[in-house]
Amino acid sequence: MPKSFNLRRNTWFVWGAGRFRRKIKKFDFLLWGIPLFLVLISGILIASTQRQANYADWYQHWITAFVGILVARLLVEISLERIRPFLLSIYLFTIGTLLAVQVIGTTALGAQRWISIAGFNIQPSEFAKLTAIIVLASVLEGHQIEKPLNLLRPLLVVLPPWLLVFFQPDLGTSLVFGAVLITMLYWAGMPLEWVLLFLSAIFTSILAGVLPLTLLFWIPFLGFLAYRSLPNKKVSALLTMFSQGLIAIATPWLWMHALQDYQRDRLVLFLNPSKDPLGGGYHLLQSTVGIGSGGIFGKGLLQGQLTKLQFIPEQHTDFIFSALGEEMGFLGTSLVMLAFFLFMFRLLKVAKEARTDFESLVVIGILAMLVFQTIVNIFMTIGLGPVTGIPLPFMSYGRSALLVNFMAVGLCVSVARRGYSASRNW
């Protein structure tokens, strides 16, 4: 064999090995590996929930994930700056789909949230979350937040999709918009006192219904925060206390007329689910029993009896964590929670190392969305929070939600590849 052939062969081998090493170095194991791990486990858990059912569509979770990975891979190659010229069109299209839900939407479980296209049910509110994050990031880039009037533009961006989703009604998803808005505003420079003032309406409403006497201390405290952090100190303090008083007065009426019966049940029954064990508290009671029955090591994948007998309604969607607890036990749930923590920590690092404020805000918005959904869903299944219908990212069955989650991963990997640390290391 000629020496020149061996030389060429060795050269090609070295070149191929070097290319492989470069690809491995560019592969973000946390941003890609953790979602794939969660999807793999959840697909098996969803199959377990359907063992006694007269249908089996668990494999569609994996098919949707495969499609999501392909879409994410395409988004990785696109810089977020190239998306900016199309943001207005994307935003208007998103609002149009949310309006279309009100007209031609499909109703299920007491809510009109889906549009049926070619036999597939698409949930526009899931895509609206990602659209709102990107558009809001574009608005907040370079936007100084020094006085309340500076909040007008960000609020006008989020308010239309927020209200359209709330009146579907979809209380859980509408809460995600609020969490994303507050987190992104804070990341953009809004003072911490303003964050507390933003959240104060929720606490005022709760106190008005549960401990009304505490409002005598709570409302003056909010006035003090407004006096410290807002311009026109005296006027701001008075307006804050006046508005909080109106919220306290309006809460009973809003409770009875603005929320559906099932929404009211979801918000209060977690405090004492045994009060209605066969009705609104049934989900919570069965979920906590299922998780507790798993013990330390669990009963094994596809071996959970409560899961098999479908004691927990909607277990393959909102309550997939209870199937995880029964079949994989404390160790399995701890492993999954650790995976979520590492994934979120990686997103935070990507946001800090992003090249532009716009990219950083997009990643922090996605982080806020995923953190809020994860915490609320897990708290819901273990009885520490109300049943809100918020899915567990990458694990709950749902085509639209899973596809949006992988689109979010693609955007974050795109930012990570173009970040400061990437330019130094790669």
C-alpha positions as CSV (number, residue, x, y, z in Angstrom):
1,M,0.0,0.0,0.0
2,P,1.5,3.4,-1.0
3,K,2.7,5.6,1.8
4,S,0.7,8.5,0.4
5,F,-2.5,6.5,0.9
6,N,-1.7,5.9,4.5
7,L,-0.9,9.6,5.0
8,R,-4.2,10.7,3.5
9,R,-6.1,8.1,5.6
10,N,-4.4,9.4,8.8
11,T,-5.1,13.0,7.8
12,W,-8.8,12.2,7.2
13,F,-8.9,10.4,10.6
14,V,-7.4,13.3,12.4
15,W,-9.7,15.8,10.7
16,G,-12.7,13.6,11.5
17,A,-11.7,13.2,15.1
18,G,-11.1,16.9,15.5
19,R,-14.5,17.7,13.9
20,F,-16.2,15.2,16.3
21,R,-14.4,16.8,19.3
22,R,-15.6,20.3,18.2
23,K,-19.2,19.1,17.9
24,I,-19.0,17.4,21.3
25,K,-17.6,20.6,22.8
26,K,-20.4,22.6,21.3
27,F,-23.1,20.2,22.5
28,D,-24.8,21.7,25.6
29,F,-25.4,18.5,27.6
30,L,-27.6,20.3,30.2
31,L,-29.8,22.2,27.8
32,W,-30.3,19.2,25.5
33,G,-29.8,16.2,27.8
34,I,-32.2,17.1,30.6
35,P,-35.2,17.7,28.4
36,L,-34.5,14.5,26.6
37,F,-34.2,12.6,29.9
38,L,-37.5,14.1,31.2
39,V,-39.3,13.3,27.9
40,L,-38.0,9.7,28.0
41,I,-39.2,9.1,31.6
42,S,-42.5,10.8,31.1
43,G,-43.3,8.8,28.0
44,I,-43.1,5.6,30.1
45,L,-45.1,7.2,32.9
46,I,-47.8,8.3,30.4
47,A,-47.9,4.7,29.1
48,S,-48.4,3.5,32.6
49,T,-51.4,5.8,33.1
50,Q,-53.0,4.3,30.0
51,R,-52.6,0.6,30.9
52,Q,-56.3,0.1,31.8
53,A,-57.6,2.6,29.3
54,N,-59.3,1.7,26.0
55,Y,-56.9,3.9,24.1
56,A,-53.1,4.4,24.1
57,D,-51.6,7.5,22.6
58,W,-48.6,7.8,24.9
59,Y,-46.2,7.4,22.0
60,Q,-47.4,10.7,20.6
61,H,-45.5,12.3,23.5
62,W,-42.3,11.0,22.0
63,I,-43.3,11.9,18.5
64,T,-44.1,15.4,19.5
65,A,-40.8,15.6,21.3
66,F,-39.0,14.4,18.1
67,V,-40.7,17.1,16.1
68,G,-39.9,19.7,18.8
69,I,-36.2,18.7,18.7
70,L,-36.1,19.2,14.9
71,V,-37.7,22.7,15.3
72,A,-35.3,23.5,18.1
73,R,-32.4,22.4,16.1
74,L,-33.4,24.9,13.3
75,L,-33.8,27.7,15.9
76,V,-30.3,27.0,17.2
77,E,-28.9,28.1,13.8
78,I,-30.9,31.4,13.8
79,S,-29.7,34.4,15.8
80,L,-32.5,36.1,17.8
81,E,-31.6,39.4,16.1
82,R,-32.8,37.9,12.8
83,I,-36.2,37.3,14.3
84,R,-36.7,40.9,15.4
85,P,-38.0,42.3,12.0
86,F,-40.8,39.8,12.1
87,L,-41.9,40.4,15.7
88,L,-44.9,42.6,15.0
89,S,-46.3,40.2,12.5
90,I,-45.8,37.2,14.9
91,Y,-47.4,39.2,17.7
92,L,-50.5,40.2,15.6
93,F,-50.8,36.6,14.3
94,T,-50.7,35.3,17.9
95,I,-53.4,37.8,19.0
96,G,-55.4,36.7,15.9
97,T,-55.2,33.0,17.0
98,L,-56.3,33.8,20.5
99,L,-59.3,35.7,19.1
100,A,-60.1,32.8,16.8
101,V,-60.3,30.5,19.8
102,Q,-63.3,32.6,21.0
103,V,-65.1,32.1,17.7
104,I,-64.1,28.6,16.4
105,G,-62.3,27.1,19.4
106,T,-62.9,23.6,20.7
107,T,-64.4,23.3,24.2
108,A,-63.2,20.7,26.7
109,L,-63.2,20.5,30.5
110,G,-65.3,23.7,30.7
111,A,-62.8,25.9,28.8
112,Q,-62.5,26.9,25.2
113,R,-58.7,26.8,24.5
114,W,-58.0,24.8,21.4
115,I,-58.3,25.2,17.6
116,S,-58.7,22.0,15.6
117,I,-56.6,21.9,12.5
118,A,-56.4,18.8,10.3
119,G,-57.4,16.7,13.2
120,F,-54.9,18.2,15.7
121,N,-55.9,20.3,18.6
122,I,-53.6,23.4,18.8
123,Q,-53.5,25.5,22.0
124,P,-52.6,29.1,20.9
125,S,-52.2,30.2,24.5
126,E,-49.0,28.0,24.8
127,F,-47.4,29.7,21.8
128,A,-48.7,33.1,23.0
129,K,-46.4,32.7,26.1
130,L,-43.3,32.4,23.9
131,T,-44.4,35.3,21.6
132,A,-45.0,37.5,24.6
133,I,-41.5,36.8,26.0
134,I,-39.7,37.6,22.8
135,V,-41.8,40.8,22.0
136,L,-41.5,42.0,25.6
137,A,-37.7,41.4,25.5
138,S,-37.5,43.6,22.4
139,V,-39.5,46.4,24.1
140,L,-37.5,46.2,27.3
141,E,-34.1,46.3,25.7
142,G,-32.6,49.7,26.5
143,H,-35.9,50.8,28.1
144,Q,-35.3,52.7,31.3
145,I,-37.6,51.9,34.2
146,E,-37.4,54.9,36.4
147,K,-41.0,56.0,36.9
148,P,-44.4,54.2,36.7
149,L,-45.1,55.6,33.3
150,N,-42.2,53.6,31.9
151,L,-44.2,50.4,32.7
152,L,-46.9,51.4,30.2
153,R,-45.3,49.9,27.1
154,P,-44.4,46.5,28.6
155,L,-47.9,46.3,30.1
156,L,-49.5,47.1,26.7
157,V,-47.5,44.2,25.2
158,V,-48.6,41.6,27.7
159,L,-52.1,42.8,28.5
160,P,-53.9,41.7,25.3
161,P,-52.8,38.0,25.3
162,W,-53.1,37.9,29.0
163,L,-56.7,39.0,29.0
164,L,-57.6,36.8,26.0
165,V,-56.2,33.7,27.8
166,F,-57.8,34.6,31.1
167,F,-61.3,34.8,29.6
168,Q,-61.0,31.5,27.7
169,P,-61.0,30.8,30.7
170,D,-57.5,29.6,31.4
171,L,-56.5,30.9,34.9
172,G,-53.3,28.8,35.1
173,T,-51.7,30.0,31.8
174,S,-52.8,33.6,32.6
175,L,-50.8,33.4,35.8
176,V,-47.7,32.4,33.8
177,F,-47.9,35.7,31.9
178,G,-47.9,37.6,35.2
179,A,-44.8,35.7,36.5
180,V,-43.0,36.3,33.2
181,L,-43.8,40.0,33.1
182,I,-42.7,40.7,36.7
183,T,-39.4,38.7,36.3
184,M,-38.5,40.3,33.0
185,L,-39.2,43.8,34.4
186,Y,-37.0,43.1,37.4
187,W,-34.2,41.8,35.2
188,A,-34.5,45.0,33.1
189,G,-33.9,47.1,36.1
190,M,-37.2,47.6,37.9
191,P,-36.7,48.2,41.7
192,L,-37.5,45.4,44.1
193,E,-40.0,47.5,45.9
194,W,-42.0,47.7,42.7
195,V,-42.0,44.0,42.4
196,L,-43.6,43.8,45.8
197,L,-46.1,46.4,44.8
198,F,-46.9,44.4,41.7
199,L,-47.6,41.3,43.7
200,S,-49.5,43.2,46.5
201,A,-52.9,42.9,44.7
202,I,-52.7,39.1,45.1
203,F,-51.9,39.2,48.8
204,T,-54.5,41.9,49.4
205,S,-57.2,39.8,47.8
206,I,-56.2,36.8,49.9
207,L,-56.1,38.7,53.1
208,A,-59.4,40.4,52.3
209,G,-61.0,37.0,52.1
210,V,-59.2,35.2,54.9
211,L,-57.9,37.7,57.4
212,P,-59.5,41.0,56.7
213,L,-58.2,42.7,60.0
214,T,-54.6,42.3,58.8
215,L,-55.4,44.8,56.1
216,L,-55.1,47.5,58.7
217,F,-51.4,46.8,58.8
218,W,-50.8,45.5,55.3
219,I,-52.2,48.5,53.3
220,P,-50.2,51.2,55.3
221,F,-47.1,49.0,54.7
222,L,-47.7,49.1,51.0
223,G,-48.2,52.9,51.2
224,F,-44.8,53.1,53.0
225,L,-43.1,51.1,50.1
226,A,-44.7,53.4,47.6
227,Y,-43.5,56.4,49.5
228,R,-39.9,55.1,49.5
229,S,-39.6,54.0,45.9
230,L,-42.0,56.0,43.7
231,P,-41.8,59.7,42.6
232,N,-44.3,62.2,44.1
233,K,-44.0,60.3,47.3
234,K,-47.1,61.5,49.2
235,V,-49.4,61.2,46.2
236,S,-48.0,57.8,45.3
237,A,-48.5,56.5,48.9
238,L,-52.1,57.7,49.0
239,L,-52.9,56.3,45.6
240,T,-51.4,53.0,46.5
241,M,-53.4,52.7,49.7
242,F,-56.6,53.8,47.9
243,S,-56.2,51.3,45.1
244,Q,-55.4,48.5,47.6
245,G,-58.5,49.4,49.5
246,L,-60.6,49.2,46.3
247,I,-59.1,45.7,45.6
248,A,-60.0,44.6,49.2
249,I,-63.6,45.8,48.7
250,A,-64.0,44.4,45.2
251,T,-62.5,41.0,46.0
252,P,-65.8,39.4,47.3
253,W,-67.7,40.5,44.2
254,L,-64.9,39.3,41.8
255,W,-64.7,36.0,43.7
256,M,-68.4,35.3,43.0
257,H,-68.8,36.7,39.5
258,A,-65.4,36.8,37.7
259,L,-64.4,33.1,38.5
260,Q,-66.1,29.9,37.4
261,D,-67.3,27.5,40.1
262,Y,-64.5,25.0,39.4
263,Q,-61.9,27.8,39.5
264,R,-63.1,28.8,43.0
265,D,-62.9,25.2,44.1
266,R,-59.4,24.8,42.8
267,L,-58.2,27.9,44.6
268,V,-59.4,27.0,48.1
269,L,-59.8,23.2,48.4
270,F,-56.1,22.5,48.6
271,L,-56.2,23.9,52.1
272,N,-58.7,21.2,53.1
273,P,-59.3,18.7,50.2
274,S,-61.2,16.4,52.6
275,K,-64.0,19.0,52.7
276,D,-65.1,17.7,49.3
277,P,-63.4,14.3,48.9
278,L,-65.5,13.2,46.0
279,G,-65.6,16.5,44.2
280,G,-63.0,19.3,43.9
281,G,-60.7,17.8,46.5
282,Y,-60.6,14.3,44.9
283,H,-57.6,15.1,42.6
284,L,-55.5,16.4,45.5
285,L,-56.3,13.5,47.9
286,Q,-55.6,10.8,45.3
287,S,-52.4,12.6,44.1
288,T,-50.9,12.8,47.6
289,V,-51.9,9.2,48.3
290,G,-50.2,8.1,45.1
291,I,-47.0,9.9,45.8
292,G,-46.9,8.7,49.4
293,S,-47.5,5.1,48.4
294,G,-44.3,5.1,46.3
295,G,-42.1,5.3,49.4
296,I,-38.3,5.6,49.0
297,F,-37.7,3.5,45.9
298,G,-41.2,3.4,44.3
299,K,-43.1,0.5,42.9
300,G,-41.3,0.4,39.6
301,L,-42.0,1.8,36.2
302,L,-45.3,0.4,34.9
303,Q,-46.0,-1.1,38.3
304,G,-48.0,1.6,40.0
305,Q,-51.5,0.3,41.1
306,L,-53.2,3.7,41.6
307,T,-51.8,4.8,38.3
308,K,-52.9,1.6,36.6
309,L,-56.4,1.8,38.0
310,Q,-56.7,5.5,37.0
311,F,-57.6,6.7,40.5
312,I,-56.2,10.2,39.6
313,P,-58.0,12.1,36.9
314,E,-55.8,13.8,34.2
315,Q,-52.8,12.0,35.5
316,H,-51.0,11.9,32.2
317,T,-51.3,15.7,31.9
318,D,-51.5,17.9,35.0
319,F,-50.8,15.1,37.5
320,I,-47.9,13.3,35.9
321,F,-45.7,14.0,38.9
322,S,-48.0,11.8,41.1
323,A,-47.3,8.9,38.7
324,L,-43.6,9.6,39.0
325,G,-43.9,9.5,42.8
326,E,-45.8,6.2,42.9
327,E,-43.6,4.4,40.4
328,M,-40.1,5.9,41.1
329,G,-40.5,6.9,44.8
330,F,-38.7,9.6,46.7
331,L,-35.4,8.9,44.8
332,G,-37.0,9.2,41.4
333,T,-38.8,12.5,42.2
334,S,-35.6,13.8,43.8
335,L,-33.7,12.9,40.6
336,V,-36.2,14.7,38.4
337,M,-36.2,17.8,40.7
338,L,-32.4,17.9,40.6
339,A,-32.6,17.7,36.8
340,F,-35.0,20.6,36.7
341,F,-32.7,22.6,39.1
342,L,-29.6,22.0,36.9
343,F,-31.5,22.9,33.8
344,M,-32.8,26.2,35.3
345,F,-29.4,27.0,36.7
346,R,-27.9,26.6,33.3
347,L,-30.5,28.9,31.8
348,L,-29.7,31.6,34.4
349,K,-26.0,31.3,33.4
350,V,-26.9,31.6,29.7
351,A,-28.9,34.8,30.5
352,K,-26.0,36.3,32.4
353,E,-23.5,35.6,29.6
354,A,-25.7,36.7,26.7
355,R,-24.2,39.1,24.3
356,T,-27.1,41.5,24.2
357,D,-29.8,42.7,26.6
358,F,-32.4,41.4,24.2
359,E,-31.1,37.9,24.2
360,S,-30.6,38.0,28.0
361,L,-34.2,39.1,28.5
362,V,-35.5,36.3,26.2
363,V,-33.7,33.6,28.2
364,I,-34.7,35.1,31.6
365,G,-38.4,35.2,30.4
366,I,-38.2,31.5,29.3
367,L,-36.6,30.7,32.7
368,A,-39.4,32.5,34.5
369,M,-42.0,30.6,32.5
370,L,-40.5,27.2,33.2
371,V,-39.7,27.8,36.9
372,F,-43.2,29.1,37.6
373,Q,-44.8,26.1,35.8
374,T,-42.5,23.6,37.5
375,I,-43.0,24.9,41.0
376,V,-46.8,25.4,40.7
377,N,-47.3,22.0,39.2
378,I,-45.3,20.1,41.8
379,F,-46.8,22.1,44.6
380,M,-50.2,21.3,43.2
381,T,-49.6,17.5,43.1
382,I,-48.3,17.3,46.6
383,G,-51.1,19.4,48.1
384,L,-49.2,22.6,48.8
385,G,-51.0,24.6,46.2
386,P,-54.3,24.9,44.3
387,V,-55.1,22.9,41.2
388,T,-54.4,25.4,38.4
389,G,-54.1,23.2,35.3
390,I,-50.5,24.2,34.7
391,P,-48.5,21.4,33.0
392,L,-45.1,20.1,34.2
393,P,-42.6,21.2,31.5
394,F,-41.4,18.4,29.2
395,M,-43.3,15.8,31.2
396,S,-47.0,16.5,31.0
397,Y,-48.8,15.1,27.9
398,G,-49.7,18.0,25.6
399,R,-48.5,18.6,22.0
400,S,-48.6,22.4,22.0
401,A,-46.9,22.8,25.4
402,L,-44.2,20.3,24.6
403,L,-43.5,21.8,21.2
404,V,-43.3,25.3,22.8
405,N,-40.9,24.0,25.5
406,F,-38.5,22.6,22.8
407,M,-38.8,25.8,20.8
408,A,-37.7,27.6,24.0
409,V,-34.8,25.3,24.3
410,G,-33.7,26.0,20.8
411,L,-33.8,29.8,21.4
412,C,-31.7,29.4,24.6
413,V,-29.1,27.2,22.9
414,S,-28.9,29.7,20.2
415,V,-28.1,32.4,22.7
416,A,-25.7,30.2,24.6
417,R,-23.7,29.5,21.4
418,R,-23.3,33.2,20.8
419,G,-22.6,34.2,24.4
420,Y,-19.5,35.7,25.8
421,S,-18.2,32.4,27.2
422,A,-18.9,30.7,23.9
423,S,-16.8,33.2,22.1
424,R,-13.9,32.6,24.5
425,N,-14.1,28.8,24.7
426,W,-15.2,27.8,21.2
